[in-house]
Amino acid sequence: MLWRAYALLSHGGDRIGLGSIGLPSWHGPAAPSFQRTGDVLKVLEEADTAIWSASALSACAETGLLAHLGKPATTGELAQALSLSPALVRTLIDVLASHRFVAWDQDRVQAGPALMPFTTPEGVATFRASLRAPLLQADSFRHRLADGTLTLDGWTHTDEAIIESQGTLTRLWTTRALPKLKFLPGLVPRLEAPGAALLDVGAGAAGLSMVLCRHFPHLTAVALEPAPHPASIGERHVREAGLDSRIVIRRQRAEDLEDERAFDLAFLPQMFLPDAIIQEAIERIFHSLRPGGWLLVAVLSQEGSGTVSAVNRLKNLLWGGNTRAVNHLMSLLAAAGFGPVIRAPGRHSLRMICARRPNLRDPS
């Protein structure tokens, strides 16, 4: 029965110890190069469109336009409410319309069904963060590269807007992932029981810990965040949420973790940990889990030669995690004693590896 649940989770995907299905290496044959200057210019034009489209979508949230699209209005009414040029409002709405996000009824416009949830205060914050985080981080990358201060020492941002945006995205991702926890045998009953404990590695603004503690009333969390700026922001959020009696933020690194059999679930965004300490961190986390506990390892999918894969490799480098592939990470987890190790299904850039510390009752 247990392995049937694993199979359901992985959709028949690879499992350490059961014959891994390897992914092709991204170091494969290169795609044919463009033959004409016009081909390169076309790519640059597409990049120009993508950059401005992202900026325009961001402006829809930043200016308050998105929040006003929850009910029908004319562009003139929207422009007056926002103190913006009617021409600018109409152009921003045209960008939304190009993605089929809005619907017109004669001279009045309103968010379509897909966009409507993003017109609420929480939805606007999510929409804004989803664009603000990459735009601000990309701008920081460009500036640091230009002035010679770029290093590959990891995610070292101190800009509160970047930290807050990343925290909002973490809360969104965690909320959407909650229903999938039921596919990990034994995990949800553990999290629902008194004494349940979470280890949140690289907690940032503590978004993951807060979502899980709100969802599971008995859960407490230890959130590791060694960087002072994200840690202080996380402490403020935890305090404002009234969760300071259940969430403790430690300014500690994963490779220095000394807890033994203390947690039922751990989360590791490995793209922020350098190669020099990733194995030690995994082993420390293994020992910190109770037998039968689960580790969720976040991975930015980067195999292949496509643009998305290449961009994810760039993110990994800038965030400190080098370009570790999924199969390599699965081997590290198995070497630390985890079993099974499962690559969860999905086609999004952010993928999850689920690894379990064997239960004392499991057959050897």
PyMOL commands that set and color helices and strands:
alter all, ss='L'
color gray80, all
select helices_A, chain A and resi 2-10+37-62+65-68+75-82+86-98+116-119+121-147+160-183+187-192+207-215+228-240+254-256+270-272+275-288+307-319+326-335
alter helices_A, ss='H'
color red, helices_A
select strands_A, chain A and resi 102-105+108-111+197-201+220-224+247-250+263-269+289-300+341-343+350-356
alter strands_A, ss='S'
color yellow, strands_A
deselect
rebuild
show_as cartoon
